[in-house]
Protein backbone atom coordinates (compact mmCIF):
# COMPACT_ATOMS: atom_id res chain seq x y z
CA UNK A 1 0.00 0.00 0.00
CA UNK A 2 1.69 3.17 -1.20
CA UNK A 3 -0.52 5.67 0.63
CA UNK A 4 -0.22 6.34 4.38
CA UNK A 5 -2.43 4.44 6.78
CA UNK A 6 -5.12 6.77 8.18
CA UNK A 7 -6.17 6.91 11.83
CA UNK A 8 -9.23 9.08 12.55
CA UNK A 9 -8.99 9.83 16.26
CA UNK A 10 -12.48 10.92 17.18
CA UNK A 11 -14.66 11.46 20.18
CA UNK A 12 -18.16 10.08 20.06
CA UNK A 13 -20.56 12.15 17.94
CA UNK A 14 -17.79 14.36 16.55
CA UNK A 15 -18.17 13.69 12.82
CA UNK A 16 -16.02 10.60 12.39
CA UNK A 17 -18.56 8.78 10.21
CA UNK A 18 -18.87 11.77 7.88
CA UNK A 19 -15.10 11.98 7.59
CA UNK A 20 -14.81 8.23 7.04
CA UNK A 21 -17.33 8.47 4.21
CA UNK A 22 -15.42 11.38 2.70
CA UNK A 23 -12.22 9.30 2.66
CA UNK A 24 -13.89 6.18 1.24
CA UNK A 25 -14.48 5.36 -2.42
CA UNK A 26 -14.37 1.62 -2.82
CA UNK A 27 -12.11 0.07 -3.93
CA UNK A 28 -9.62 2.90 -4.18
CA UNK A 29 -9.84 3.92 -0.54
CA UNK A 30 -11.54 2.50 2.54
CA UNK A 31 -11.94 3.41 6.22
CA UNK A 32 -12.94 0.73 8.73
CA UNK A 33 -15.48 2.05 11.23
CA UNK A 34 -14.50 1.35 14.84
CA UNK A 35 -12.88 -2.05 14.33
CA UNK A 36 -11.22 -1.78 17.80
CA UNK A 37 -8.10 -3.57 16.60
CA UNK A 38 -5.93 -1.88 19.21
CA UNK A 39 -8.16 -3.47 21.84
CA UNK A 40 -7.64 -6.96 20.45
CA UNK A 41 -10.77 -7.12 18.33
CA UNK A 42 -11.81 -6.86 14.71
CA UNK A 43 -15.39 -5.66 14.75
CA UNK A 44 -16.80 -5.69 11.23
CA UNK A 45 -19.83 -4.16 9.57
CA UNK A 46 -21.78 -6.43 7.19
CA UNK A 47 -20.98 -4.15 4.27
CA UNK A 48 -17.27 -4.45 5.11
CA UNK A 49 -17.49 -8.18 4.52
CA UNK A 50 -19.39 -7.70 1.26
CA UNK A 51 -16.91 -5.17 -0.05
CA UNK A 52 -13.95 -7.44 0.56
CA UNK A 53 -15.82 -10.40 -0.89
CA UNK A 54 -16.11 -8.44 -4.13
CA UNK A 55 -12.30 -8.62 -4.25
CA UNK A 56 -12.39 -12.35 -3.43
CA UNK A 57 -11.13 -11.76 0.12
CA UNK A 58 -12.80 -13.59 3.02
CA UNK A 59 -12.70 -10.85 5.65
CA UNK A 60 -14.80 -12.81 8.12
CA UNK A 61 -12.51 -15.81 7.75
CA UNK A 62 -9.50 -13.57 8.39
CA UNK A 63 -11.18 -12.28 11.54
CA UNK A 64 -11.89 -15.79 12.82
CA UNK A 65 -8.28 -16.85 12.30
CA UNK A 66 -6.87 -13.97 14.30
CA UNK A 67 -9.41 -13.20 17.00
CA UNK A 68 -8.39 -15.94 19.38
CA UNK A 69 -7.16 -15.35 22.89
CA UNK A 70 -3.50 -16.05 22.01
CA UNK A 71 -3.39 -14.16 18.70
CA UNK A 72 -5.78 -11.22 19.03
CA UNK A 73 -3.20 -8.70 20.23
CA UNK A 74 -1.36 -9.20 16.93
CA UNK A 75 -4.37 -8.28 14.77
CA UNK A 76 -2.98 -4.91 13.65
CA UNK A 77 0.24 -6.61 12.52
CA UNK A 78 -1.80 -9.30 10.76
CA UNK A 79 -3.72 -6.63 8.86
CA UNK A 80 -0.43 -5.13 7.72
CA UNK A 81 1.34 -8.39 6.88
CA UNK A 82 -1.49 -10.61 5.65
CA UNK A 83 -4.60 -8.65 4.72
CA UNK A 84 -3.29 -5.59 2.89
CA UNK A 85 -1.19 -7.61 0.40
CA UNK A 86 -4.43 -9.34 -0.67
CA UNK A 87 -6.02 -6.06 -1.79
CA UNK A 88 -3.57 -4.24 -4.10
CA UNK A 89 -6.57 -2.50 -5.71
CA UNK A 90 -7.14 -0.56 -2.48
CA UNK A 91 -4.68 2.31 -2.51
CA UNK A 92 -5.40 3.58 1.01
CA UNK A 93 -6.79 1.97 4.15
CA UNK A 94 -7.53 3.44 7.53
CA UNK A 95 -9.67 3.22 10.64
CA UNK A 96 -11.84 5.56 12.59
CA UNK A 97 -11.96 4.93 16.31
CA UNK A 98 -13.75 6.59 19.23
CA UNK A 99 -11.97 4.65 21.99
CA UNK A 100 -8.19 5.03 21.92
CA UNK A 101 -6.70 2.88 24.68
CA UNK A 102 -3.65 1.10 23.23
CA UNK A 103 -3.67 3.31 20.12
CA UNK A 104 0.11 2.89 20.04
CA UNK A 105 -0.43 -0.60 18.59
CA UNK A 106 -1.49 1.05 15.35
CA UNK A 107 1.47 3.42 15.49
CA UNK A 108 4.03 0.65 16.00
CA UNK A 109 2.80 -1.19 12.91
CA UNK A 110 2.16 1.95 10.85
CA UNK A 111 4.79 4.44 12.11
CA UNK A 112 4.10 6.82 9.21
CA UNK A 113 0.34 6.83 9.73
CA UNK A 114 -1.55 10.09 9.34
CA UNK A 115 -3.75 10.94 12.30
CA UNK A 116 -6.80 13.18 11.91
CA UNK A 117 -7.95 14.32 15.35
CA UNK A 118 -11.61 15.37 15.53
CA UNK A 119 -13.31 17.65 18.05
CA UNK A 120 -16.79 19.04 18.59
CA UNK A 121 -18.43 21.39 21.07
CA UNK A 122 -19.02 19.26 24.20
CA UNK A 123 -22.56 20.58 24.57
CA UNK A 124 -23.51 19.30 21.14
CA UNK A 125 -21.81 15.98 21.88
CA UNK A 126 -23.81 15.56 25.08
CA UNK A 127 -27.05 16.59 23.37
CA UNK A 128 -26.50 14.06 20.59
CA UNK A 129 -25.60 11.29 23.05
CA UNK A 130 -28.66 12.01 25.19
CA UNK A 131 -30.91 11.81 22.13
CA UNK A 132 -29.43 8.47 21.12
CA UNK A 133 -29.79 7.14 24.64
CA UNK A 134 -33.47 8.09 24.63
CA UNK A 135 -33.86 6.01 21.46
CA UNK A 136 -31.94 3.06 22.93
CA UNK A 137 -29.19 3.40 20.32
CA UNK A 138 -25.51 2.68 20.84
CA UNK A 139 -23.41 1.94 23.91
CA UNK A 140 -24.96 4.79 25.85
CA UNK A 141 -28.23 2.87 26.06
CA UNK A 142 -26.53 0.49 28.53
CA UNK A 143 -23.86 2.51 30.33
CA UNK A 144 -24.03 4.88 33.28
CA UNK A 145 -25.15 8.18 31.82
CA UNK A 146 -24.69 11.38 33.77
CA UNK A 147 -23.13 14.68 32.71
CA UNK A 148 -20.16 13.88 34.94
CA UNK A 149 -19.63 10.36 33.58
CA UNK A 150 -19.92 11.56 29.98
CA UNK A 151 -17.47 14.42 30.52
CA UNK A 152 -14.97 12.17 32.28
CA UNK A 153 -15.18 9.55 29.51
CA UNK A 154 -14.67 12.18 26.84
CA UNK A 155 -11.71 13.64 28.69
CA UNK A 156 -10.14 10.18 28.92
CA UNK A 157 -10.20 9.90 25.13
CA UNK A 158 -9.10 13.52 24.74
CA UNK A 159 -5.92 12.78 26.68
CA UNK A 160 -5.13 10.12 24.08
CA UNK A 161 -5.85 12.63 21.31
CA UNK A 162 -3.45 15.09 22.87
CA UNK A 163 -0.79 12.38 23.16
CA UNK A 164 -1.20 11.53 19.46
CA UNK A 165 -0.87 15.19 18.58
CA UNK A 166 2.48 15.30 20.35
CA UNK A 167 3.85 12.07 18.91
CA UNK A 168 2.39 11.59 15.43
CA UNK A 169 1.92 13.36 12.12
CA UNK A 170 -1.41 14.88 13.06
CA UNK A 171 -4.06 17.23 11.70
CA UNK A 172 -6.71 18.74 13.97
CA UNK A 173 -10.21 19.27 12.56
CA UNK A 174 -13.26 20.59 14.35
CA UNK A 175 -16.66 19.22 13.40
CA UNK A 176 -17.89 22.79 13.01
CA UNK A 177 -15.19 23.58 10.45
CA UNK A 178 -15.68 20.29 8.63
CA UNK A 179 -19.35 21.17 8.13
CA UNK A 180 -18.98 24.85 7.18
CA UNK A 181 -15.64 25.26 5.40
CA UNK A 182 -15.74 23.75 1.89
CA UNK A 183 -11.96 23.58 1.89
CA UNK A 184 -11.66 21.67 5.19
CA UNK A 185 -12.18 18.25 3.64
CA UNK A 186 -9.83 19.16 0.80
CA UNK A 187 -7.13 19.89 3.36
CA UNK A 188 -7.76 16.51 4.98
CA UNK A 189 -7.51 14.72 1.62
CA UNK A 190 -4.21 16.44 0.98
CA UNK A 191 -2.87 15.72 4.47
CA UNK A 192 -3.54 11.98 4.30
CA UNK A 193 -2.34 11.82 0.67
CA UNK A 194 -5.69 10.41 -0.38
CA UNK A 195 -5.96 8.90 -3.87
CA UNK A 196 -9.36 10.60 -4.22
CA UNK A 197 -9.69 13.72 -6.36
CA UNK A 198 -13.03 14.53 -4.74
CA UNK A 199 -14.45 13.41 -1.38
CA UNK A 200 -16.39 10.18 -1.09
CA UNK A 201 -20.16 10.52 -0.81
CA UNK A 202 -21.44 11.64 2.58
CA UNK A 203 -24.16 9.31 3.83
CA UNK A 204 -22.89 6.15 2.13
CA UNK A 205 -22.29 4.33 5.43
CA UNK A 206 -25.25 5.67 7.38
CA UNK A 207 -27.64 4.66 4.63
CA UNK A 208 -26.77 1.03 5.35
CA UNK A 209 -27.68 1.23 9.05
CA UNK A 210 -31.37 0.98 10.05
CA UNK A 211 -30.58 2.91 13.24
CA UNK A 212 -28.96 5.83 11.42
CA UNK A 213 -31.44 6.67 8.68
CA UNK A 214 -32.07 10.11 10.16
CA UNK A 215 -28.36 10.91 9.94
CA UNK A 216 -28.19 9.55 6.42
CA UNK A 217 -30.94 11.97 5.48
CA UNK A 218 -29.08 14.91 6.99
CA UNK A 219 -25.79 14.14 5.26
CA UNK A 220 -26.93 12.44 2.08
CA UNK A 221 -24.51 13.22 -0.68
CA UNK A 222 -22.86 16.24 0.88
CA UNK A 223 -21.70 17.54 4.26
CA UNK A 224 -24.03 20.13 5.76
CA UNK A 225 -23.99 22.45 8.75
CA UNK A 226 -27.52 21.63 9.85
CA UNK A 227 -26.44 20.20 13.20
CA UNK A 228 -24.11 22.93 14.39
CA UNK A 229 -24.62 24.58 17.78
CA UNK A 230 -27.85 22.72 18.39
CA UNK A 231 -27.30 23.20 22.12
CA UNK A 232 -28.36 26.81 21.70
CA UNK A 233 -31.91 25.77 20.79
CA UNK A 234 -32.52 23.54 23.82
CA UNK A 235 -35.41 24.79 26.02
CA UNK A 236 -35.37 22.07 28.69
CA UNK A 237 -33.75 23.63 31.81
CA UNK A 238 -32.47 20.27 33.09
CA UNK A 239 -30.84 19.44 29.77
CA UNK A 240 -29.38 22.95 29.59
CA UNK A 241 -27.86 22.46 33.03
CA UNK A 242 -26.47 19.03 32.13
CA UNK A 243 -24.84 20.33 28.93
CA UNK A 244 -23.21 23.13 30.90
CA UNK A 245 -21.87 20.68 33.46
CA UNK A 246 -20.21 18.71 30.66
CA UNK A 247 -18.76 21.88 29.16
CA UNK A 248 -17.41 23.13 32.49
CA UNK A 249 -15.74 19.78 33.30
CA UNK A 250 -13.88 19.84 29.97
CA UNK A 251 -11.97 23.11 30.30
CA UNK A 252 -8.67 21.71 28.99
CA UNK A 253 -10.45 20.26 25.99
CA UNK A 254 -12.23 23.55 25.32
CA UNK A 255 -8.96 25.45 25.45
CA UNK A 256 -7.30 22.95 23.09
CA UNK A 257 -10.09 23.28 20.52
CA UNK A 258 -11.03 26.92 21.07
CA UNK A 259 -14.59 26.47 22.34
CA UNK A 260 -16.03 29.30 24.42
CA UNK A 261 -19.05 29.54 26.69
CA UNK A 262 -20.88 31.83 24.29
CA UNK A 263 -20.61 30.14 20.94
CA UNK A 264 -19.45 27.05 19.09
CA UNK A 265 -16.32 28.60 17.66
N, C-alpha and C positions, 0 to 999 in steps of 0.2 A: 504494500500500500504506500503510494508515493506521498499522499497528503497527510498532514498531521492528524493524530487522533484528537478528537474533540471531547472535552469534559464540560458539560453545562452544570455549574455549581449553583443550584437554585435553593431558595426557600419555598415552602409550600405556597401555592397560589401567587407566584411571582412571575408568571409568564413563560415557564419553561416548556410547556407543551407548544405554545405558539412559536417559540424559537426553534424547538425541535422540528416542527413542521417546515419552518422556513429554511432549515438546513438539510431537508430530506427531499430527494427526487430519485426514487428508485428506478434503476439500480445504481445510478451514479454516486449517490450519497445517502447515508442512512444513519439515523440517531435512534439507539435503543432507549426506551422510556422506562426509567427506574428499574434496571435489571438487578441492582443491588449486588453486583459482582464483588465489590470490596468487602461485603459482609458475608461472603461465602455462599452466594446464591446465584441463580440465573433465572430471574423471573421474566417470563416471556408473555407477550400479547399474542392472541391467535393470529392476527395479521402478520406478526413477525414470522411465525412459522410458515405461513403461506408465501410470503415474499421469498424466503430462502428456498422453499420447495420449488419455486419457479426457476431457480438456478441449480436445481438438482442437489440441494444441500439439505440434509435432515437435521434441522436445528434442534428439534426435540430430542432426537437420538443423541446429539452432541451433549445436550444438557444432562440427560440421564447418565451418560458415561462419566461426567465430571462432578456432578452434585452427589457425591458420596462423602461420608464423614471423614475419610482419610485423604480425599483429593480436592474437596471443595475450595480450600484456601488457595489453590493453584489455578482457579478458573480464569482469572485475568490473563495469566501466562498462557493458558491453553487457548484462549481466544486469539492471542497474538501468534502463537506458534502453529496452531492446528486449524483454527476456523478461518482466519483472514486469507491464508494461501488458497483456500477453496473458492474464494469469491473475487478473482482478479477484476471482474467487471465493476465492482464497487470501489470507486476511487477514494472515498473517505467514509470512515466509520467513527461513531462517537456514542456517548451516553449522556443522558440527562438524569441527574440524581437530586433528591431532596433531603436525603440523609447521608452524611459525609464521614461518619466514623470509618477509620481505616482507608481514607481516600488515597493515602500514600501508596497503596497496592497498585492503583492505576499508574501513579507517577513512576514507580520503579520499573514497570514494564514498558511504559510509554513516556520516557523522560523528556521528550520534546513535545508533549501534548500541549494543546492550546486550551486554556481554561477561560470560559466565559462565566463571570460571576454575576448573578441576577439579584436585584433588590426591588422592593416595592414598599410603599407606605404601610407601616404596621397596622394602621387602622383599617385600611382596605383588606389587608390579609386576614385580620380577625373577623371582619364582616363577612368575607367570602367563606371562611371556615365555619362560622356560625350558621350560615345559610345551608351549607352542605351537611352539617351535623343535623339540622332540623329535618333534612330530607333522608337521613340515614345513609349518606354516601361517604365512602372513604374511611380511612382509619379513625377519623375523629368521631365517628358514630359509636366507637367502642372504647375510646380512651377517656381519661379524666380531662374534663374540659372546663377550665376556668381561665379568666384573663391572665392570672399569674402563671398557670401551667403552660399556656400557649406562649406567653412572652419568654419564659425560661427555655422552652424547647426551641424557639426560634433563635434565641441568643446562643444556645449550644451550637447550632449549625452555623450561625454567623461567625463564631470563633474559628471554625474550620475554614470558612470563606476567607477570613482575614489571613489565616496561615497560608492558604494557597496563593493569595495575592502577594505575599512576601517571598514565596519560594518558587513560583511557577511563572511561565509566560502567560499573563492574565490580562483580560479586558473586562472592565466593569460596565454593566448596562442596567439602567433602571427601567422597570416596566413602563413607567410613565413616558420615558424617552422612546422606548421601543414602539409605543403605540402612537406617538405624535410626531416623531421626527422621521420623515421618509428616508433619510440617509442613514439612520441608525442601523438598520439591518444590512445595508450595503457595507458599512464599516465592519460589522461582524463577519460577513462573508469574506471580506478582504483579510481580516485578522486571522481567521482559521484556514486561510488559503483554500476556500471552498472551490470545487470544480464547477459550481453552478454560476451561470451568468445572471440569472434572476432568482429571487427567493422561491423556495418550494411553496406550494399552495397552503395557506392558512386554513385550518379546519379539516385537513385530510385525515388526521388521527382521531379527532373528536367525533367525526361523523360515524366512525366505526364502533363507538361506545354508546350503548343504550342509555347510560347514566349521564352522558355529557352532550345530549342533543341540543340543550339550550346554549351551551358554549359554542357548539359547532355553528349554530345559527348566528351568533354574534360575530364570530371570526370565520366566516365562510368565504374563502377566496382571497381575503385581504385582511391585514391587521387594522383594527379600528381603535379609537380612543373612547369607546362608549362606556367603559367601566373604570374610568379614571375618577379618583376622588369621590367615590360613591359614599364614603363615610360622611361627607358634608350633608347629604340628603336624609340622614337617619333621624327620625322623630322620636323614637323610643328612648326615654331618659335612661333606662337601665342599660340598654345597648350602647348609648353614647358614653356612659360612665365606664363600661367595660372596655370599649375601644381606647379610651383615654388612659386607662390603667396599663394596657398593653404598650401604648406609645411611651408613657412615662418610664416604664421598666426597661425600655430599649434605647436609652440615651446614647450609648456608644455606637450602636447601629445607626441611629438617626444622624449622628455627627459624621459617620463614615460616608453615608449616602446623601447627606444634605437635606434631610427632611426637617421641616419646622412645624411648630404647633399650629400655625395659621393656614398652611396650604400644603399641597402635595409636592411642591418643588422648592 
